[in-house]
Amino acid sequence: MSPIDPSSSFSRRFAAWQREYLTVLSETETPTLFKRVEIAEAAILTRRDDLEGSSDHHAERHAIEEALQKLREIKRERLKFL
């Protein structure tokens, strides 16, 4: 999965949680990365909960699941979570 282009209309539509997600993708400091992942996960999961029960927002739901998968990869590969 490639990072989301922050200038795209997709990005503007999902800016509330995506800003935190993009911050994680650009973080290079491991100690800071851990906290940024926590913040991004909280923002993404809050938005996912907000969408619960709605039959709309298919593209955003898909983007959320991709972002969560990428965060899991970062936690496993860069932060050495098991």
C-alpha positions in Angstrom: 0.0 0.0 0.0 1.4 3.4 -0.9 0.9 6.5 1.3 -2.1 8.7 0.5 -1.4 11.8 -1.5 -2.3 14.7 0.9 -3.3 16.9 -2.0 -5.9 14.6 -3.4 -9.6 15.1 -2.9 -9.6 11.7 -1.1 -7.3 13.2 1.5 -9.4 16.3 1.9 -12.5 14.2 2.5 -10.9 12.1 5.3 -8.7 14.8 6.8 -9.8 14.4 10.4 -8.1 11.0 11.0 -5.8 11.1 8.0 -3.7 14.0 9.3 -2.6 11.8 12.2 -2.0 8.8 10.0 0.2 10.8 7.6 2.2 12.1 10.5 3.1 8.5 11.4 4.2 7.8 7.8 6.6 10.7 7.9 8.0 10.2 11.4 11.7 9.1 11.5 12.4 9.2 15.3 11.5 5.8 16.9 10.6 7.2 20.3 8.2 9.7 18.8 6.9 7.2 16.3 5.4 5.1 19.2 3.3 8.0 20.5 2.3 9.1 17.0 1.0 5.6 16.2 -1.1 5.6 19.4 -2.6 9.0 18.4 -3.3 7.9 14.8 -4.9 4.6 15.9 -7.1 6.5 18.4 -8.2 8.9 15.6 -8.8 6.2 13.1 -10.7 3.9 15.5 -12.9 6.8 16.7 -13.8 7.6 13.1 -14.5 3.9 12.4 -16.8 3.8 15.4 -18.5 6.9 14.1 -19.3 5.2 10.9 -20.6 2.0 12.6 -24.1 1.3 11.4 -23.9 3.6 8.4 -24.3 2.1 4.9 -22.4 5.0 3.3 -18.8 5.9 3.4 -17.5 2.8 1.6 -14.3 4.5 0.3 -13.5 5.9 3.7 -14.1 2.5 5.4 -11.7 0.9 3.0 -9.1 3.6 3.6 -9.5 3.2 7.3 -8.8 -0.6 7.0 -5.8 0.0 4.8 -4.4 2.6 7.3 -4.9 0.3 10.2 -3.1 -2.5 8.3 -0.2 -0.1 7.6 0.0 0.9 11.3 0.1 -2.8 12.2 3.1 -3.2 9.8 4.8 -0.2 11.3 4.4 -1.5 14.8 5.7 -4.9 13.8 8.6 -3.8 11.6 9.8 -0.5 13.0 8.7 -0.7 16.7 9.3 -4.5 16.9 5.8 -5.3 18.3 4.9 -9.0 18.0 
